[in-house]
Amino acid sequence: MSQLSNASMNIIIRLHFQKNIITFSEIAKVIGETGGDVIGIDVISTSKVQTVRDITITVKNQQHGQSVMDAVQNLQGVKVISVSDRTFLLHLGGKIEVTPKNPIKNRDDLSRVYTPGVAQVCRAIADEPLKAHSLTIKRNTVAVVSDGTAVLGLGDIGPLAAMPVMEGKAMLFKQMAGVDAFPICLDTKDPDEIVSIVKSIAPAFGGINLEDISSPRCFEIEARLKQELDIPVFHDDQHGTAVVLLAGLYNALKLTGKKIESVKVVLNGVGAAGTACAKMLIAAGVQHIIGVDRAGALHRDEVYDHQNWTDFANMTNPYNEKGALGDVIKGADVFIGVSAPGVLTESHLKTMANDPIVFALANPVPEIDPDQAEPFVRVLATGRSDYPNQINNVLCFPGIFRGALDCRALEINEEMKLATAKAIASVVSDEELSETYIVPSVFNQKVVEKVREAVVEAAYKSGVARKDLFKEDNALATTY
């Protein structure tokens, strides 16, 4: 199996060198000989005998960067002062900040945004609590809540280490959909505590995005919060993956001419994402789906230690097939992997039905090397950005929360998720649709608006929307 490529990175080495001992050309030559590519030089200070420069170098990965730095450090007359990379520099002080929408320039501004003017707004909300959705940040703000126990590719790294991921999620909310989001990383793994804390902070937010909470606790936490809060609660690791997967499947099936009601689907990895994917596919019309995990194919003749597996078996595998992945994948039209690297082989692919569709979504290393799988499949999707057809939650969560906030939905229900999947799929036109383009780019500006429109329509049709999009804002403008 070929090794998947690593994305390159830039490091910045600040070095001090003696001009009478070594020239910069000699330093650059050593960098080149170790495989580094000098792309920038900045003189920090200089004199007749010495100089300090920042050298920006493209390297393959962190290990390669260390090799380049060691080679430079070993040169006579050179001292490495510091080494940094652009990713770390981008994170200095965090990636997000809070800024006022209106500057406070004088005493009158102060009296309106704070005391005494703000009192009348507070009284209005006290009299009618629903006005908080219009008169506070609740209208447009989502809490990104995590305990850091299931961070993608990193596992249980804790709340402090999870913060950069949650900050990044907040950036995507804002840039993609104009939603203000704030990271809330909790120093507890206790579901009761997490539920209690989120309920306590909920008044400030219009929605809750649960993120990177390990299975099976994530199921209980989401279920309880959905029951006890009157704002949308969405575990993106489950439902975001499921929605984008379904969008990709709609278009893959269009290419192969197969019907969603008649395909056989094998899903490897029955955790949080896998369970949500199965439920989403069933809701969309898939009738024959088999889940496979460490115990093999999940079937109804077994009672499993994990209640989630027992529940999964009861809603899937209509013919009660048993055995390992290699046994049940025979004749399958679709393989979905949300599991681990290397579990899918060429031998498996050769036993699938004609025009097999493979979603190998383990990240950063898929269930099978895409280059290895390509000759044996009709459509291949991964979770990686360096291969076609990336199944990326960014296609889902900004638009689905944008729509939910705009119509002030009580929840994000199945109808809204199905509508989101269809909206994402529709962005890829018939002329654009191909084996290597079944989902739109995450930077396609049509995605959020299409999803928003579909979500709002589905929310009103399913009875969970609470806002009159045409009357409320005008009424508030004339009231205050």
ZAKOL-250473 format. One line per field, with one value per residue (C-alpha): residue number from 0; x, y, z. Coordinates in nm, 3 decimals, decimal comma. Layout:
<rs>
resi: (NUM / ...)
px: (X / ...)
py: (Y / ...)
pz: (Z / ...)
</rs>
This chain:
<rs>
resi: (0 / 1 / 2 / 3 / 4 / 5 / 6 / 7 / 8 / 9 / 10 / 11 / 12 / 13 / 14 / 15 / 16 / 17 / 18 / 19 / 20 / 21 / 22 / 23 / 24 / 25 / 26 / 27 / 28 / 29 / 30 / 31 / 32 / 33 / 34 / 35 / 36 / 37 / 38 / 39 / 40 / 41 / 42 / 43 / 44 / 45 / 46 / 47 / 48 / 49 / 50 / 51 / 52 / 53 / 54 / 55 / 56 / 57 / 58 / 59 / 60 / 61 / 62 / 63 / 64 / 65 / 66 / 67 / 68 / 69 / 70 / 71 / 72 / 73 / 74 / 75 / 76 / 77 / 78 / 79 / 80 / 81 / 82 / 83 / 84 / 85 / 86 / 87 / 88 / 89 / 90 / 91 / 92 / 93 / 94 / 95 / 96 / 97 / 98 / 99 / 100 / 101 / 102 / 103 / 104 / 105 / 106 / 107 / 108 / 109 / 110 / 111 / 112 / 113 / 114 / 115 / 116 / 117 / 118 / 119 / 120 / 121 / 122 / 123 / 124 / 125 / 126 / 127 / 128 / 129 / 130 / 131 / 132 / 133 / 134 / 135 / 136 / 137 / 138 / 139 / 140 / 141 / 142 / 143 / 144 / 145 / 146 / 147 / 148 / 149 / 150 / 151 / 152 / 153 / 154 / 155 / 156 / 157 / 158 / 159 / 160 / 161 / 162 / 163 / 164 / 165 / 166 / 167 / 168 / 169 / 170 / 171 / 172 / 173 / 174 / 175 / 176 / 177 / 178 / 179 / 180 / 181 / 182 / 183 / 184 / 185 / 186 / 187 / 188 / 189 / 190 / 191 / 192 / 193 / 194 / 195 / 196 / 197 / 198 / 199 / 200 / 201 / 202 / 203 / 204 / 205 / 206 / 207 / 208 / 209 / 210 / 211 / 212 / 213 / 214 / 215 / 216 / 217 / 218 / 219 / 220 / 221 / 222 / 223 / 224 / 225 / 226 / 227 / 228 / 229 / 230 / 231 / 232 / 233 / 234 / 235 / 236 / 237 / 238 / 239 / 240 / 241 / 242 / 243 / 244 / 245 / 246 / 247 / 248 / 249 / 250 / 251 / 252 / 253 / 254 / 255 / 256 / 257 / 258 / 259 / 260 / 261 / 262 / 263 / 264 / 265 / 266 / 267 / 268 / 269 / 270 / 271 / 272 / 273 / 274 / 275 / 276 / 277 / 278 / 279 / 280 / 281 / 282 / 283 / 284 / 285 / 286 / 287 / 288 / 289 / 290 / 291 / 292 / 293 / 294 / 295 / 296 / 297 / 298 / 299 / 300 / 301 / 302 / 303 / 304 / 305 / 306 / 307 / 308 / 309 / 310 / 311 / 312 / 313 / 314 / 315 / 316 / 317 / 318 / 319 / 320 / 321 / 322 / 323 / 324 / 325 / 326 / 327 / 328 / 329 / 330 / 331 / 332 / 333 / 334 / 335 / 336 / 337 / 338 / 339 / 340 / 341 / 342 / 343 / 344 / 345 / 346 / 347 / 348 / 349 / 350 / 351 / 352 / 353 / 354 / 355 / 356 / 357 / 358 / 359 / 360 / 361 / 362 / 363 / 364 / 365 / 366 / 367 / 368 / 369 / 370 / 371 / 372 / 373 / 374 / 375 / 376 / 377 / 378 / 379 / 380 / 381 / 382 / 383 / 384 / 385 / 386 / 387 / 388 / 389 / 390 / 391 / 392 / 393 / 394 / 395 / 396 / 397 / 398 / 399 / 400 / 401 / 402 / 403 / 404 / 405 / 406 / 407 / 408 / 409 / 410 / 411 / 412 / 413 / 414 / 415 / 416 / 417 / 418 / 419 / 420 / 421 / 422 / 423 / 424 / 425 / 426 / 427 / 428 / 429 / 430 / 431 / 432 / 433 / 434 / 435 / 436 / 437 / 438 / 439 / 440 / 441 / 442 / 443 / 444 / 445 / 446 / 447 / 448 / 449 / 450 / 451 / 452 / 453 / 454 / 455 / 456 / 457 / 458 / 459 / 460 / 461 / 462 / 463 / 464 / 465 / 466 / 467 / 468 / 469 / 470 / 471 / 472 / 473 / 474 / 475 / 476 / 477 / 478 / 479)
px: (0,000 / 0,140 / 0,182 / -0,058 / 0,113 / 0,161 / 0,071 / 0,375 / 0,423 / 0,633 / 0,871 / 1,047 / 1,401 / 1,547 / 1,922 / 2,227 / 2,543 / 2,895 / 2,967 / 3,341 / 3,284 / 2,993 / 2,789 / 2,414 / 2,464 / 2,637 / 2,347 / 2,091 / 2,287 / 2,269 / 1,894 / 1,848 / 2,058 / 1,831 / 1,523 / 1,409 / 1,288 / 1,373 / 1,074 / 1,141 / 1,426 / 1,379 / 1,672 / 1,601 / 1,932 / 2,275 / 2,624 / 2,960 / 3,041 / 2,707 / 2,341 / 2,006 / 1,762 / 1,425 / 1,434 / 1,096 / 1,137 / 0,887 / 0,930 / 0,738 / 0,633 / 0,748 / 1,007 / 1,158 / 1,157 / 1,355 / 1,612 / 1,655 / 1,691 / 1,951 / 2,155 / 2,156 / 2,231 / 2,542 / 2,700 / 3,000 / 2,928 / 2,548 / 2,318 / 1,948 / 1,761 / 1,409 / 1,196 / 0,826 / 0,580 / 0,297 / 0,031 / 0,157 / 0,195 / -0,166 / -0,275 / -0,089 / -0,347 / -0,620 / -0,798 / -1,114 / -1,206 / -1,514 / -1,571 / -1,862 / -2,109 / -2,136 / -1,848 / -1,900 / -1,787 / -1,955 / -2,168 / -2,490 / -2,366 / -2,266 / -2,606 / -2,782 / -2,567 / -2,527 / -2,680 / -2,940 / -3,081 / -3,027 / -3,273 / -3,578 / -3,454 / -3,394 / -3,748 / -3,892 / -3,718 / -3,821 / -4,183 / -4,153 / -3,854 / -3,885 / -3,768 / -3,419 / -3,400 / -3,427 / -3,271 / -2,957 / -2,680 / -2,900 / -3,041 / -2,719 / -2,492 / -2,406 / -2,207 / -1,951 / -1,935 / -1,676 / -1,505 / -1,210 / -1,259 / -1,288 / -1,096 / -1,058 / -0,734 / -0,617 / -0,862 / -0,899 / -0,670 / -0,876 / -1,049 / -0,742 / -0,592 / -0,932 / -0,967 / -0,785 / -1,026 / -1,331 / -1,192 / -1,150 / -1,510 / -1,619 / -1,423 / -1,598 / -1,940 / -1,865 / -1,694 / -1,928 / -2,264 / -2,226 / -2,308 / -2,131 / -1,998 / -1,798 / -1,592 / -1,697 / -1,453 / -1,561 / -1,328 / -1,556 / -1,648 / -1,958 / -2,272 / -2,481 / -2,239 / -2,215 / -2,592 / -2,626 / -2,360 / -2,498 / -2,849 / -2,717 / -2,543 / -2,817 / -2,992 / -2,706 / -2,719 / -2,954 / -2,814 / -2,577 / -2,321 / -2,182 / -1,837 / -1,579 / -1,755 / -1,680 / -1,930 / -2,152 / -2,180 / -2,251 / -2,582 / -2,713 / -2,588 / -2,748 / -3,075 / -3,116 / -3,027 / -3,267 / -3,542 / -3,468 / -3,380 / -3,596 / -3,311 / -3,145 / -2,891 / -2,678 / -2,393 / -2,198 / -1,972 / -2,284 / -2,527 / -2,298 / -2,113 / -2,441 / -2,594 / -2,294 / -2,255 / -2,619 / -2,569 / -2,275 / -2,468 / -2,760 / -2,525 / -2,321 / -2,641 / -2,746 / -2,420 / -2,464 / -2,836 / -2,916 / -3,213 / -3,159 / -3,436 / -3,267 / -2,895 / -2,712 / -2,499 / -2,225 / -2,118 / -1,793 / -1,764 / -2,076 / -1,985 / -2,141 / -2,093 / -2,175 / -2,499 / -2,608 / -2,518 / -2,728 / -3,029 / -2,996 / -2,975 / -3,277 / -3,472 / -3,375 / -3,508 / -3,221 / -3,372 / -3,070 / -2,786 / -2,548 / -2,326 / -1,985 / -1,766 / -1,515 / -1,776 / -1,828 / -2,162 / -2,420 / -2,725 / -3,035 / -2,929 / -2,672 / -2,704 / -2,406 / -2,227 / -2,290 / -2,660 / -2,598 / -2,490 / -2,800 / -3,024 / -2,834 / -2,876 / -3,249 / -3,297 / -3,065 / -2,948 / -3,289 / -3,160 / -2,967 / -2,634 / -2,340 / -1,962 / -1,675 / -1,657 / -1,534 / -1,845 / -2,115 / -1,957 / -2,018 / -2,268 / -2,278 / -2,338 / -2,203 / -1,930 / -1,919 / -1,622 / -1,616 / -1,366 / -0,991 / -0,714 / -0,656 / -0,973 / -1,087 / -0,886 / -0,877 / -1,019 / -1,323 / -1,378 / -1,364 / -1,660 / -1,889 / -2,164 / -2,102 / -2,014 / -1,924 / -1,946 / -1,693 / -1,694 / -1,368 / -1,403 / -1,150 / -0,926 / -0,644 / -0,581 / -0,882 / -0,997 / -0,816 / -0,556 / -0,755 / -0,490 / -0,513 / -0,894 / -0,939 / -0,914 / -1,185 / -1,456 / -1,691 / -1,710 / -1,470 / -1,503 / -1,285 / -1,263 / -0,940 / -0,898 / -0,618 / -0,846 / -1,169 / -1,509 / -1,422 / -1,709 / -1,664 / -1,902 / -1,832 / -2,082 / -2,352 / -2,324 / -2,292 / -2,598 / -2,811 / -2,756 / -2,803 / -3,145 / -3,237 / -3,146 / -3,324 / -3,657 / -3,589 / -3,636 / -3,703 / -3,479 / -3,297 / -3,512 / -3,491 / -3,688 / -3,438 / -3,141 / -3,285 / -3,357 / -2,997 / -2,860 / -3,077 / -2,976 / -2,604 / -2,645 / -2,838 / -2,546 / -2,369 / -2,544 / -2,602 / -2,335 / -2,081 / -2,164 / -1,888 / -1,714 / -1,471 / -1,729 / -2,029 / -2,026 / -1,953 / -1,640 / -1,654 / -1,582 / -1,878 / -2,079 / -2,406 / -2,400 / -2,493 / -2,776 / -2,922 / -2,902 / -3,046 / -3,348 / -3,412 / -3,379 / -3,617 / -3,876 / -3,847 / -3,870 / -4,195 / -4,342 / -4,253 / -4,388 / -4,069 / -4,018 / -4,126 / -4,046 / -4,252 / -3,977 / -4,173 / -4,339 / -4,126 / -3,833 / -4,060 / -4,274 / -3,968 / -3,840 / -4,159 / -4,194 / -3,856)
py: (0,000 / 0,339 / 0,598 / 0,893 / 1,224 / 1,474 / 1,835 / 2,066 / 2,335 / 2,647 / 2,704 / 3,026 / 2,994 / 3,304 / 3,264 / 3,466 / 3,415 / 3,558 / 3,706 / 3,645 / 3,272 / 3,181 / 3,340 / 3,322 / 3,142 / 2,860 / 2,841 / 2,835 / 2,559 / 2,337 / 2,404 / 2,299 / 1,986 / 1,874 / 1,919 / 2,258 / 2,532 / 2,891 / 3,109 / 3,419 / 3,610 / 3,897 / 4,090 / 4,158 / 4,331 / 4,356 / 4,495 / 4,456 / 4,130 / 3,966 / 3,954 / 3,816 / 3,695 / 3,518 / 3,243 / 3,106 / 2,750 / 2,506 / 2,156 / 1,831 / 1,789 / 1,854 / 1,577 / 1,717 / 2,065 / 1,933 / 1,783 / 2,115 / 2,300 / 2,051 / 2,088 / 2,466 / 2,453 / 2,241 / 2,500 / 2,682 / 3,047 / 2,997 / 3,010 / 2,926 / 3,174 / 3,040 / 2,822 / 2,864 / 2,767 / 2,963 / 2,741 / 2,812 / 3,182 / 3,191 / 3,053 / 3,307 / 3,461 / 3,242 / 3,272 / 3,463 / 3,779 / 3,973 / 4,317 / 4,560 / 4,605 / 4,976 / 5,185 / 5,383 / 5,734 / 5,959 / 5,976 / 5,934 / 5,609 / 5,484 / 5,562 / 5,367 / 5,055 / 5,039 / 5,236 / 5,383 / 5,313 / 4,939 / 4,903 / 4,941 / 4,660 / 4,439 / 4,509 / 4,426 / 4,088 / 4,023 / 4,081 / 3,875 / 3,634 / 3,541 / 3,892 / 3,783 / 3,611 / 3,951 / 4,193 / 4,003 / 3,800 / 3,493 / 3,576 / 3,484 / 3,296 / 2,928 / 2,759 / 2,506 / 2,269 / 1,996 / 1,799 / 1,715 / 1,339 / 1,253 / 1,511 / 1,404 / 1,213 / 1,293 / 1,121 / 1,218 / 1,522 / 1,717 / 2,055 / 2,280 / 2,100 / 2,089 / 2,469 / 2,533 / 2,298 / 2,467 / 2,811 / 2,692 / 2,574 / 2,919 / 3,080 / 2,859 / 2,945 / 3,314 / 3,310 / 3,065 / 3,171 / 3,489 / 3,297 / 3,412 / 3,107 / 3,069 / 2,772 / 2,624 / 2,352 / 2,176 / 2,020 / 1,725 / 1,396 / 1,345 / 1,350 / 1,487 / 1,775 / 1,849 / 1,857 / 2,078 / 2,324 / 2,354 / 2,408 / 2,681 / 2,873 / 2,820 / 3,157 / 3,333 / 3,115 / 3,047 / 2,699 / 2,436 / 2,258 / 1,956 / 1,862 / 1,588 / 1,415 / 1,045 / 0,767 / 0,644 / 0,946 / 1,174 / 0,997 / 1,052 / 1,412 / 1,511 / 1,331 / 1,494 / 1,842 / 1,814 / 1,717 / 1,983 / 2,288 / 2,491 / 2,573 / 2,352 / 2,099 / 1,936 / 1,689 / 1,765 / 1,458 / 1,246 / 1,440 / 1,665 / 1,361 / 1,180 / 1,471 / 1,530 / 1,156 / 1,135 / 1,432 / 1,253 / 0,927 / 1,096 / 1,212 / 0,890 / 0,692 / 0,934 / 0,853 / 0,477 / 0,475 / 0,287 / 0,355 / 0,432 / 0,188 / -0,108 / -0,074 / -0,286 / -0,073 / -0,202 / 0,041 / -0,026 / 0,146 / 0,162 / 0,455 / 0,798 / 0,891 / 0,543 / 0,523 / 0,866 / 0,777 / 0,462 / 0,646 / 0,916 / 0,659 / 0,472 / 0,797 / 0,864 / 0,525 / 0,276 / -0,062 / -0,292 / -0,174 / -0,386 / -0,251 / -0,403 / -0,338 / -0,528 / -0,797 / -0,845 / -0,788 / -0,674 / -0,901 / -0,964 / -1,302 / -1,138 / -0,917 / -0,682 / -0,513 / -0,180 / -0,093 / 0,116 / -0,198 / -0,388 / -0,100 / -0,074 / -0,445 / -0,419 / -0,147 / -0,289 / -0,611 / -0,726 / -1,069 / -1,114 / -1,174 / -1,276 / -1,285 / -1,047 / -0,754 / -0,982 / -1,199 / -0,932 / -0,696 / -0,948 / -0,800 / -0,465 / -0,155 / 0,088 / 0,072 / 0,339 / 0,349 / 0,558 / 0,335 / 0,280 / 0,272 / -0,039 / -0,234 / -0,235 / -0,432 / -0,484 / -0,832 / -0,678 / -0,438 / -0,717 / -0,892 / -0,588 / -0,529 / -0,356 / 0,014 / 0,005 / 0,325 / 0,363 / 0,628 / 0,572 / 0,845 / 0,754 / 1,056 / 1,129 / 0,783 / 0,625 / 0,265 / 0,207 / 0,411 / 0,601 / 0,533 / 0,162 / 0,161 / 0,374 / 0,097 / -0,110 / 0,148 / 0,372 / 0,649 / 0,708 / 0,967 / 1,033 / 1,276 / 1,425 / 1,755 / 1,629 / 1,384 / 1,445 / 1,415 / 1,525 / 1,450 / 1,755 / 1,869 / 2,229 / 2,173 / 2,118 / 2,290 / 2,660 / 2,655 / 2,432 / 2,659 / 2,970 / 2,845 / 2,724 / 3,059 / 3,260 / 3,085 / 3,041 / 2,665 / 2,465 / 2,186 / 2,047 / 1,749 / 1,472 / 1,672 / 1,958 / 1,722 / 1,545 / 1,883 / 1,986 / 1,675 / 1,736 / 2,102 / 2,020 / 1,760 / 2,008 / 2,251 / 2,006 / 2,054 / 1,772 / 1,924 / 1,927 / 1,586 / 1,328 / 1,046 / 1,297 / 1,567 / 1,441 / 1,709 / 2,080 / 2,249 / 2,377 / 2,722 / 2,715 / 3,020 / 2,867 / 2,596 / 2,798 / 2,986 / 2,672 / 2,489 / 2,785 / 2,806 / 2,433 / 2,425 / 2,717 / 2,561 / 2,223 / 2,384 / 2,557 / 2,248 / 2,030 / 2,284 / 2,367 / 2,724 / 2,998 / 3,319 / 3,511 / 3,607 / 3,901 / 4,065 / 4,039 / 4,269 / 4,547 / 4,523 / 4,551 / 4,851 / 5,042 / 4,932 / 5,054)
pz: (0,000 / -0,093 / 0,176 / 0,176 / 0,112 / 0,390 / 0,323 / 0,324 / 0,587 / 0,633 / 0,923 / 1,013 / 1,151 / 1,314 / 1,300 / 1,396 / 1,192 / 1,176 / 0,831 / 0,861 / 0,920 / 0,689 / 0,411 / 0,370 / 0,037 / 0,223 / 0,470 / 0,187 / 0,014 / 0,325 / 0,356 / -0,006 / 0,039 / 0,324 / 0,105 / 0,237 / 0,003 / 0,104 / 0,013 / 0,223 / 0,385 / 0,631 / 0,781 / 1,148 / 1,231 / 1,073 / 1,117 / 0,943 / 1,124 / 1,206 / 1,109 / 1,232 / 0,971 / 0,959 / 0,698 / 0,583 / 0,457 / 0,307 / 0,451 / 0,412 / 0,774 / 1,131 / 1,123 / 0,804 / 0,958 / 1,254 / 1,016 / 0,836 / 1,165 / 1,292 / 0,974 / 1,005 / 1,378 / 1,312 / 1,082 / 1,227 / 1,296 / 1,301 / 1,603 / 1,575 / 1,795 / 1,746 / 1,521 / 1,457 / 1,189 / 1,033 / 1,188 / 1,540 / 1,460 / 1,342 / 1,680 / 1,896 / 2,130 / 1,981 / 1,646 / 1,738 / 1,925 / 2,033 / 1,882 / 1,935 / 1,649 / 1,730 / 1,870 / 2,191 / 2,101 / 2,355 / 2,670 / 2,474 / 2,316 / 2,660 / 2,808 / 2,534 / 2,530 / 2,905 / 3,188 / 3,206 / 2,858 / 2,860 / 3,150 / 2,927 / 2,704 / 3,009 / 3,132 / 2,791 / 2,794 / 3,156 / 3,053 / 2,735 / 2,749 / 2,380 / 2,293 / 2,398 / 2,058 / 1,891 / 2,137 / 2,243 / 2,083 / 2,133 / 1,790 / 1,611 / 1,852 / 1,886 / 2,162 / 2,037 / 2,333 / 2,384 / 2,659 / 2,434 / 2,458 / 2,087 / 1,888 / 1,527 / 1,477 / 1,832 / 2,066 / 2,432 / 2,460 / 2,714 / 2,710 / 2,693 / 2,394 / 2,223 / 2,227 / 1,896 / 1,720 / 1,871 / 1,786 / 1,428 / 1,425 / 1,544 / 1,260 / 1,005 / 1,148 / 1,106 / 0,769 / 0,601 / 0,742 / 0,948 / 1,267 / 1,584 / 1,766 / 2,084 / 2,205 / 2,539 / 2,651 / 2,968 / 3,224 / 3,298 / 3,135 / 3,349 / 3,128 / 3,417 / 3,466 / 3,096 / 3,059 / 3,367 / 3,250 / 2,898 / 3,031 / 3,261 / 2,982 / 2,723 / 2,783 / 2,602 / 2,291 / 2,003 / 1,942 / 2,081 / 1,862 / 2,046 / 1,924 / 1,982 / 2,272 / 2,285 / 2,228 / 2,388 / 2,623 / 2,328 / 2,261 / 2,613 / 2,631 / 2,303 / 2,373 / 2,714 / 2,593 / 2,299 / 2,540 / 2,801 / 2,587 / 2,350 / 2,112 / 1,849 / 1,979 / 1,709 / 1,759 / 1,444 / 1,459 / 1,421 / 1,212 / 1,009 / 0,877 / 0,810 / 0,619 / 0,391 / 0,338 / 0,223 / -0,010 / -0,168 / -0,192 / -0,369 / -0,643 / -0,655 / -0,707 / -0,980 / -1,160 / -1,128 / -1,203 / -0,884 / -0,655 / -0,287 / -0,190 / -0,358 / -0,273 / -0,020 / 0,213 / 0,443 / 0,714 / 0,901 / 1,241 / 1,457 / 1,682 / 1,702 / 1,337 / 1,209 / 1,402 / 1,282 / 0,923 / 0,940 / 1,082 / 0,817 / 0,536 / 0,670 / 0,689 / 0,327 / 0,214 / 0,241 / 0,330 / 0,334 / 0,557 / 0,764 / 1,040 / 1,107 / 1,408 / 1,622 / 1,684 / 1,310 / 1,143 / 1,401 / 1,397 / 1,605 / 1,748 / 1,973 / 2,280 / 2,285 / 2,573 / 2,402 / 2,406 / 2,097 / 1,907 / 2,016 / 1,909 / 1,581 / 1,509 / 1,571 / 1,309 / 1,038 / 0,869 / 0,743 / 0,640 / 0,967 / 0,789 / 1,006 / 0,982 / 0,922 / 0,681 / 0,404 / 0,443 / 0,432 / 0,177 / -0,100 / -0,344 / -0,162 / -0,372 / -0,114 / 0,151 / 0,420 / 0,654 / 0,970 / 1,143 / 1,103 / 0,841 / 0,634 / 0,712 / 0,348 / 0,090 / -0,284 / -0,225 / -0,056 / -0,345 / -0,603 / -0,436 / -0,436 / -0,690 / -1,022 / -1,002 / -0,630 / -0,429 / -0,148 / 0,125 / 0,315 / 0,577 / 0,848 / 0,900 / 0,848 / 0,698 / 0,520 / 0,537 / 0,207 / 0,019 / -0,247 / -0,511 / -0,437 / -0,448 / -0,759 / -1,021 / -0,850 / -0,771 / -0,965 / -0,705 / -0,415 / -0,139 / 0,166 / 0,453 / 0,317 / 0,136 / -0,090 / -0,276 / -0,470 / -0,305 / 0,047 / 0,287 / 0,506 / 0,779 / 0,680 / 0,399 / 0,662 / 0,998 / 0,897 / 0,674 / 0,894 / 1,197 / 0,981 / 0,879 / 1,228 / 1,382 / 1,114 / 1,171 / 1,543 / 1,527 / 1,842 / 1,716 / 1,416 / 1,318 / 1,059 / 0,804 / 0,828 / 0,797 / 0,493 / 0,336 / 0,402 / 0,230 / -0,076 / -0,085 / -0,071 / -0,347 / -0,564 / -0,571 / -0,804 / -1,137 / -1,385 / -1,607 / -1,322 / -1,178 / -1,228 / -1,046 / -0,896 / -0,815 / -0,617 / -0,347 / -0,385 / -0,260 / 0,097 / -0,049 / -0,287 / -0,183 / -0,299 / -0,033 / 0,276 / 0,110 / -0,050 / 0,283 / 0,472 / 0,242 / 0,261 / 0,641 / 0,692 / 0,461 / 0,633 / 0,978 / 0,892 / 0,727 / 1,028 / 1,277 / 1,470 / 1,341 / 1,581 / 1,394 / 1,142 / 0,901 / 0,764 / 1,064 / 1,376 / 1,295 / 1,168 / 1,482 / 1,705 / 1,510 / 1,574 / 1,937 / 2,064)
</rs>
